[in-house]
């Protein structure tokens, strides 16, 4: 399926337009799997690289948070999802269909920057992850708080 197959016209009623004719909302399990794949494919190797080149923990944490945020925002805007999402057949869309704008993708992922706050950033990030997971699990459309905040959704692309 090409990028053009996924894009769609804006919905007139303000509701989410389908990413595809038969795509369905992605649930918590598959979305968590995509996040874990991204950590294995990108996060861990980058962290090891930072350690090998001798960056201290504070600088490594700062750079990793910024790169992680940029990775998610760029891939969602330009490819409809990160490597993990693509491998599992998921696609992020904006409220009117098609890939989200950079603004929407940045809003959807801004919680990742909470870790940059000294002393309490790690705890705030953990709280954000819990809120996101609970809201995805409990929402009828599988929308997390970050999806609702940004005006985005994650769908499973049809086979």
ChimeraX attribute file (.defattr): number of C-alpha atoms within 10 A of each C-alpha:
attribute: neighborCount
match mode: 1-to-1
recipient: residues
	/A:1	8
	/A:2	7
	/A:3	11
	/A:4	8
	/A:5	10
	/A:6	20
	/A:7	19
	/A:8	17
	/A:9	11
	/A:10	16
	/A:11	13
	/A:12	9
	/A:13	8
	/A:14	9
	/A:15	12
	/A:16	17
	/A:17	21
	/A:18	24
	/A:19	30
	/A:20	18
	/A:21	11
	/A:22	11
	/A:23	17
	/A:24	17
	/A:25	19
	/A:26	21
	/A:27	20
	/A:28	19
	/A:29	12
	/A:30	16
	/A:31	21
	/A:32	14
	/A:33	14
	/A:34	22
	/A:35	17
	/A:36	15
	/A:37	18
	/A:38	20
	/A:39	16
	/A:40	13
	/A:41	13
	/A:42	16
	/A:43	18
	/A:44	12
	/A:45	12
	/A:46	18
	/A:47	17
	/A:48	12
	/A:49	13
	/A:50	18
	/A:51	13
	/A:52	9
	/A:53	8
	/A:54	11
	/A:55	14
	/A:56	10
	/A:57	12
	/A:58	11
	/A:59	12
	/A:60	18
	/A:61	16
	/A:62	14
	/A:63	17
	/A:64	18
	/A:65	18
	/A:66	15
	/A:67	15
	/A:68	19
	/A:69	19
	/A:70	17
	/A:71	17
	/A:72	21
	/A:73	25
	/A:74	19
	/A:75	20
	/A:76	27
	/A:77	22
	/A:78	14
	/A:79	17
	/A:80	27
	/A:81	26
	/A:82	23
	/A:83	21
	/A:84	22
	/A:85	27
	/A:86	17
	/A:87	12
	/A:88	15
	/A:89	17
	/A:90	25
	/A:91	25
	/A:92	30
	/A:93	30
	/A:94	26
	/A:95	23
	/A:96	22
	/A:97	22
	/A:98	24
	/A:99	27
	/A:100	28
	/A:101	17
	/A:102	15
	/A:103	11
	/A:104	22
	/A:105	29
	/A:106	20
	/A:107	18
	/A:108	25
	/A:109	19
	/A:110	16
	/A:111	18
	/A:112	21
	/A:113	18
	/A:114	17
	/A:115	19
	/A:116	19
	/A:117	13
	/A:118	9
	/A:119	9
	/A:120	11
	/A:121	15
	/A:122	15
	/A:123	13
	/A:124	18
	/A:125	18
	/A:126	15
	/A:127	13
	/A:128	17
	/A:129	17
	/A:130	12
	/A:131	15
	/A:132	18
	/A:133	20
	/A:134	16
	/A:135	19
	/A:136	22
	/A:137	16
	/A:138	12
	/A:139	12
	/A:140	10
	/A:141	15
	/A:142	22
	/A:143	25
	/A:144	25
	/A:145	19
	/A:146	22
	/A:147	24
	/A:148	14
	/A:149	12
	/A:150	20
	/A:151	20
	/A:152	24
	/A:153	27
	/A:154	25
	/A:155	23
	/A:156	22
	/A:157	21
	/A:158	13
	/A:159	7
